[in-house]
Amino acid sequence: MKVSNELLEKYNVQVPRYTSYPPANHFNDTFSGDDYTSLITASNLSDPNHIGFYIHIPFCKQICFYCGCNFIVMVNDDAVKKYIDAVKEEIRLTIKDIDKSRKVTQIHYGGGTPNAINSVFLKELNQLLFDNFEFIDNPEIAIECNPALLTWEYMDQLFDAGFNRFSFGIQDFDPDILRNVNRLPSALPVDELIQYVKKHDPKMSVNLDFIYGLPQQDAESFGETIKKAIAMRPDRIVTFSYAHVPWMKTHQRILEKKGLPNAEEKMEMFLTAYKLMKDGGYIPIGLDHYALPEDELAVALNDHKLHRNFQGYCTKRTTGQVYGFGVSSIGQLTEGYAQNTKDQFKYISQINKGILPVEKGYKVKAHEIIIREVINELMCNKYINWYKLGESLDISADKIKQTVGYNAEVLESFKADDLLSYDENEIHITELGTVFIRNIVAAFDPALKQSEKQYSKSL
C-alpha cells in the first residue's frame, strides 16, 4: 500500500476520533446526576442489554510527556485508599438502578496507571462487581498496565483478582526514545511477560500498545520496535498515532521543543508497521489494532460483528452499555453519555454526600442514534449495507441516507482516490481507505459542518 503526498495534504485535517457520537467535546455542563440516573433506568430497556464497566484509576508514578489522559501523580497510599473507597461507593450508588438480570460482558480498567496502586484495591473493586452481577461465559476482565511497574508477584495478584486480558503499554522498545518522553522501559523482559500470562492460562489475551509520532522516532526505528513485537506473538498489537493536543494537555508542549515528526514521517511509520504486521500474519482491525487470525477481533471483523467504545475495539459478543466509575470516566449508554468530574477532591466530596459526581453529559437525539450506527459500522467493519442497517433500526434505507446527509458527489471523490467502492446498497472501505477512515465517516456527520470544535489531525 502506498500513500501519496497529495492524499496526505488533502486528508490530514482536524476530524473527531469518533469513539462516541456525538464526540465527547459536545457534552454539556447542564447535564446533572439526576439526568444520568434517568439514563441508567432507561438503559435497562435498551439494546445492547449486556453490561460493560469502565473503572478509571488516575494515579501515575510520573508524567509521560505524550499523555492525553486524565492522571494524578501519586502522593501517598492514604490518598489512593480514599479514592478507591469513593469508587466503591459510586459503584453502589449506580448499580442500585441497574437491572440485575442483565449480564456483564466486560470490565475495563484504564488510567492513569491502574497497576500503580496496590493490587488489593483492584481485587476489591472486581469482587464488588462479581458479587452483584452475573457474567457471560468468558467475559473480558481487562487492565491497562505500565510494564515498568510490574513484578512477577504483582502479575500473580492480577490473576488472582480475576483479570484475563492485559494491555501492556510498551510505547517503544528504544530506551532513548522512552527517556525522551519521560517513560520508563519494562521492568521485566516483555517476551517472558507474555509467556508468563499464557503459561498461567492459554486463553488469556495479551496486547502490546505502541505510539508512533514521538520525537526521535522514524520509520526505521519504529519498524525495529514492531519487528520485536511480532516475534513475541501477542494476541493483539496496537499502534496509536500520537495525538498532539497541547491546548488540552499543556505538558505536551515539551515535545514540541524536542521536535515532532511531520505528517509524511508519521505516515511512513504507519505504513512500515502496517506492512510488517500483515507480512507477520496479523489482521488489521479498524484504525490502529492488529490481531492474530484466531483472535476474537479478527473473527468478528470477518463476520461484520466488530464494535467500538471509549475503551477500544471489541466484539458484539462483548459489547455492552458501559457504566463508568472514577474521575473523568464516561458512562456510554444507548440513549446518552455522562462524564464524571476530573477533580479528585470534588469527586470524593460528592460521593461522600451520596451524589453522582457528574460534570457533563449528553442525551442522544433520535437522529443522532442513526448517525452513530452508520459511523460505528464504517469505523469498525469497513462496510455498510443500508438496507440491512435499516432493518436493524426499523427504518428505511432512504431515511438513514437522508439523516446522515448522504452525498454521492462526496463518495465519488473518495472513490476517485481509491478510498472506497459503493453502489446504492452498500459501501466498502478499501485498504487505502482505512488510513483515512476518520475523514470518510466525517462525511456522514452533518453536525461537523457547523462545529467549531478542535480535534487532533487525522494522521
C-alpha positions, -999 to +999 in steps of 0.1 A: +000+000+000+013+035-009+000+068+002+009+099-019+018+132-006-012+146-024-035+124-003-017+133+029-021+170+022-057+166+013-068+145+042-046+154+071-071+177+087-088+180+121-115+154+125-131+136+155-118+102+166-155+091+168-151+069+199-185+082+206-212+101+187-216+129+193-179+133+203-171+140+239-164+177+234-201+181+226-211+171+261-227+200+280-224+211+317-261+215+322-263+177+324-268+165+360-265+134+382-303+131+380-301+132+342-276+103+344-299+084+368-327+086+342-304+073+315-294+044+337-330+035+343-337+037+306-307+016+298-324-014+314-348-015+285-324-006+257-301-026+234-275-038+239-288-054+270-254-065+282-233-045+307-198-031+305-180-014+333-151+011+330-131+020+361-106+049+359-075+047+381-059+081+376-027+076+396+007+076+379+043+075+393+054+101+368+041+121+338+047+108+303+050+139+281+028+124+253-001+116+277-035+128+267-053+110+296-066+123+330-040+115+356-028+123+391+008+120+402+007+097+433+013+113+467+007+085+492-013+054+499-038+072+520-049+093+491-053+061+470-074+045+497-097+075+499-102+074+462-108+037+460-134+039+488-152+066+468-152+045+437-167+016+456-194+039+469-201+052+433-205+017+422-231+011+449-249+043+440-250+034+404-258-003+403-289+001+425-307+013+394-293-014+371-314-045+364-295-074+380-309-099+355-287-083+329-253-099+324-218-083+324-196-089+294-167-066+301-148-048+329-120-025+318-095-006+339-078+024+324-059+054+336-036+069+346-018+037+355-041+011+371-011-011+382+005+018+400-017+010+430-018-019+454-034-049+437-056-055+467-077-024+457-082-038+422-093-072+436-118-055+460-133-035+431-137-066+409-151-086+438-178-059+444-189-063+408-186-102+409-208-102+440-236-081+424-239-094+388-240-125+367-214-127+339-215-142+304-192-171+297-157-159+291-162-122+299-134-098+293-118-085+325-091-062+312-065-039+326-040-014+311-006-019+326+026+001+326+052-027+324+078-005+341+059-012+374+053-049+370+068-078+390+060-115+388+044-113+422+021-084+410+011-104+379+001-133+401-020-109+422-037-097+390-045-133+380-060-138+415-081-107+411-098-122+380-081-103+351-079-122+319-068-096+293-037-075+297-027-044+277+010-036+282+018+000+273+053-006+258+051+026+235+086+019+220+114-006+226+141+021+221+152+032+256+164+066+242+130+074+227+113+064+260+137+085+280+130+115+258+093+113+266+098+105+303+087+069+301+105+040+318+111+007+299+096-026+310+109-039+343+105-075+330+115-090+297+084-084+276+086-118+258+088-135+292+059-114+304+037-127+275+048-163+281+040-159+318+004-149+311+000-177+286+015-203+309-010-193+336-039-197+311-035-201+274-070-185+269-059-152+285-053-124+260-023-100+257-019-069+236+011-047+233+005-010+228+028+014+209+028+050+199+042+065+167+048+101+161+071+108+191+103+128+190+133+109+175+112+082+160+114+074+123+102+046+101+134+025+105+134+027+143+097+021+147+099-008+123+126-024+145+102-020+175+074-036+156+096-065+144+104-073+181+067-072+189+057-095+161+084-120+172+068-122+206+034-132+191+010-113+214-027-118+205-030-081+195-007-053+187-019-017+188-002+013+171-016+045+183-009+077+164+003+103+188-025+129+193-009+163+198-035+184+217-014+210+237-045+232+241-059+205+264-027+189+278-001+217+282+027+192+292+027+181+256+044+213+246+076+198+260+075+175+229+073+205+205+107+217+218+121+182+212+108+181+176+078+161+164+077+141+132+057+157+104+027+141+087+048+125+060+072+109+085+043+097+107+027+081+076+059+063+067+060+049+103+024+038+100+029+021+066+061+004+077+044-011+107+013-020+087+033-040+061+054-057+088+023-068+107+004-080+076+035-099+065+039-113+100+004-128+100-016-101+118-050-089+106-056-051+106-085-042+128-101-007+124-078+023+128-050+010+148-054-026+161-039-058+147-049-093+158-038-128+151-063-146+128-077-168+155-082-138+178-119-129+186-115-095+170-102-109+137-131-134+136-156-107+144-142-085+116-147-113+091-183-117+103-190-079+103-195-081+141-170-056+154-179-028+178-161+001+194-163+022+225-141+045+245-120+015+256-112+004+221-124-023+197-145-052+210-169-078+195-206-076+195-204-106+219-186-085+245-205-053+236-225-037+264-237-004+276-208+010+296-211+024+331-181+045+341-166+049+376-139+072+389-128+107+380-133+117+343-149+083+335-177+083+309-209+063+310-216+053+274-253+043+273-276+038+243-295+070+250-267+092+262-234+099+279-224+111+313-188+121+323-176+125+359-157+155+373-120+154+366-113+169+401-103+142+425-113+161+456-147+172+442-153+137+431-147+123+466-167+150+483-198+145+461-196+107+465-194+111+503-226+132+501-244+104+481-243+125+449-233+111+415-202+132+405-214+140+370-198+171+355-213+170+320-231+147+296-254+144+266-288+130+258-286+115+223-314+125+200-332+101+177-314+112+145-280+110+163-286+074+171-289+067+134-258+087+126-239+069+154-248+035+139-236+045+105-203+058+118-198+027+140-204+003+112-179+020+089-153+026+116-155-010+129-164-032+099-153-010+070-186-019+054-223-009+054-254-022+038-280+005+040-310-019+038-296-043+065-290-014+088-325-001+081-339-035+092-320-034+124-331+002+131-366-004+119-365+025+094-360+027+056-326+029+040-337+062+024-344+076+058-309+067+070-293+083+040-313+114+045-303+116+081-266+113+075-266+137+046-257+111+020-239+128-009-230+108-039-206+135-051-186+132-019-185+095-023-173+098-059-144+119-046-134+092-021-139+066-049-116+086-072-089+085-045-094+047-042-107+050-006-140+032-011-163+015-035-200+019-034-234+015-050-269+024-039-270-006-015-235-008+001-202+009+009-169-010+012-139+008+026-107-001+007-074-010+023-061+025+015-094+040+028-087+025+062-059+050+066-083+079+061-114+063+076-119+092+101-122+115+070-147+092+054-170+088+083-169+126+089-187+129+056-217+113+074-216+137+103-239+166+094-231+184+127-194+186+119-200+212+092-215+236+118-189+228+145-160+250+156-146+223+180-109+215+179-097+179+172-064+162+166-054+158+130-064+125+112-027+115+108 
